[in-house]
Amino acid sequence: LRLICTTTAVQRKNAGASGPEKYTEAFIKKQIEEFNLGKRHLANMMGEDPETFTQEDIDRAIAYLFPSGLFDKQARPLMKHPTEVFPEQRKIQWGEDGRPFHFLFYTGKQSYYSLMHETYEKFLNVQKHQDELIAQDLPLQKEKRNLAGSRWLTKIELEEMLVEKMSDDDYSRFIRLLEKLVALPCADLEEKYIQKFSKEVPAQLQKVLIEPLQYDERGVAFSTGEGRRKTASATAVVYDNGTGKITVNGIDILHYFPVLQDREQLLFPFQFLGRIGKHDMVCTVSGGGRSAQAGAIRLASAKALRSFVTEKEVEFMRQAGLLTVDPRVKERKKPGQEGPRRKFTWKKR
Amino acid sequence: QLDHGCALHTAARGGLSSVSSQDVPAENPRAVFHTSESDPAKHTEQHEGRLYNIPLEEVKAVFPHGLPYRFQQQIQTFNEARVMVRKPALELLAYLKGSNFAHPAVRYVIYGERGTGKTMTLCHVVHYCSRQGWLVLHIPDAHLWVKNCKELLQSSYKKDRLDQPLQASVWLKNFKSSNERFLQEIKTQKKYMWGKQESTEEGRPLGEVVEQGLARVRSASDAVGVVLREIKQQSHRGSFRLLVAVDGVNALWGRTSLRKEDKSPVSPEELTLVHNLRKMVRNDWSGGAIVTTLSQTGSLFKPSSAYTPQELLGKEGFDALDPFVPIPVPNYSPREFESCYGYYLERKWLQHEKAHTEDGKAELRFLSGSNPRQLDRLAGPL
């Protein structure tokens, strides 16, 4: 199964933690000065006020002045603050006499080990507090953290935070330690520390708004839905109190879709909900081919039917795949091949 | 297909027909869809939506060549011929019953979308007329005469016309088997020469003309022409009623897909059969009726969405048929759909478990769009 969408955190490689300094501090300072100067010049050019020229304005101005047709957004011209452009990197870790600043420098992974030490210290703190409470026979506070809505930092994010590379084993050790810490009943003592390493899971359960039913002049309830499938786009209006008649672009479905398969596709949402003869539908569709249009109308009608149906049934429809947009589109033809996958005929000589 | 009806074959036709002869009220659900009235003359609106039985011998006698192919297969499977009584057919029968035969023959054109039952309506009317004792001139599909003809002979009668011996002989054979009795009664009124030697004298029964046509295939088309002319003239006199039933009448005025030897296209007038048939369909005779059907399925060079008389007949055909009574045939009404569905269920044609449920019925109704042909094709694999 290919991951269709990956988070940018996974994709971005941490370039800052590898190797010694590539840019001196003075160089970075100079870049910052140049950036600010350039920002003021740009503001003047665009006729805006240099004092209130934000990063968004800069982006817009650059896109206007240097229009680029490249598909990759990261390849287009950009002007950002040097701290965003040049990755963060470690300053020299030792003084003039050659003595390192940090006491764990010679372990090789000083930030990692210092972090582990700190976390373990907190752990011991909490345990001590717990023992005190038990000794005094006080009830232990048990407020459960909301574990469902948060996640730990990923390895890459942690590397970024510490500006130091670490291995997978190290990372898993650290996470295990954090879990142990959180598992203790009095862990809310160190809540603030733990929050540094946890992130809110972005609302996956984004509630899709279900539109309420609309009523037309005759008092009949109806609702609209839109759907797309592979270059075909369709809009469907589903009316209540109907006889099961369906019209596509002004033509009856029996004439518009002579093939049984297409009509079965149209039938599916209604059949799933058991409402075959109860609704009328008027749809418009354009683009695509015969099958694509049928799929588009199916999606549009399923979306329209959500308004007529309870939430549980909406959930059933979603699990049945009636409400998901089909992501399959025609694959691009590659050079050196005859089609997207087919290679040219192989001749031995 | 034949496997399905197997179980009921030996359930004896005798048993079935005895059950169907009683019109049992609603406690026996099968009878709601059937009616015992096998005489079309007695069909009224109360029988609408129901299926009536035609005994198989009658089927062979009356319809040697008229029924649609799928219906013939269905007859073979179910071992009975059940035709649904529908409103257009009832309308036509009412007109026929009330028509005055002294006036010139009225033309009826049955039209409708594809697969809605026009040919079946025609067959219903043909059955009625044959029961009533009319002489039935049934041309199963005029499109067969304007396409896919392997042999075209130049006509000996008129130089610029073309003969089609194969089609003509096939038609003569079927005509003979369906109207035996009339062929003995009708006598020719003129002397006809077939080639140099043979001739048919005046006063000979028409059966001889038909035999002549069948024996000498070269002159079959001319024989057909003779038969048609004789019948037309004599029905005028009133000794019998004539029904001209043509299926796919738009073939007579369209284009043909035939070509002459020099690759020039043949127009319909140049075919003897078509020419004679056009003369029959003109309403210059009285004592009968002309019932025709438009058909897009076999038609040549016409778009598949065309179904009105204007589109399918073209200007020429429309003018030629001009004062006609149009009879539209729609898809199944809900009641008709129920009865067709009930019939399939009862004959165990629908084997799928889901097909027996209400949902299955709604699904079938949706997917077929209440179109008889679609329903038939859908129910096939189930």
Interface residues (C-beta under 8 A of the other chain):
Chain A: G244 D252 I253 L254 H255 L260 R263 E264 L267 F270 Q271 G274 I276 G277
Chain B: S305 D359 A362 E363 R365 F366 L367 G369 N371 Q374 L378
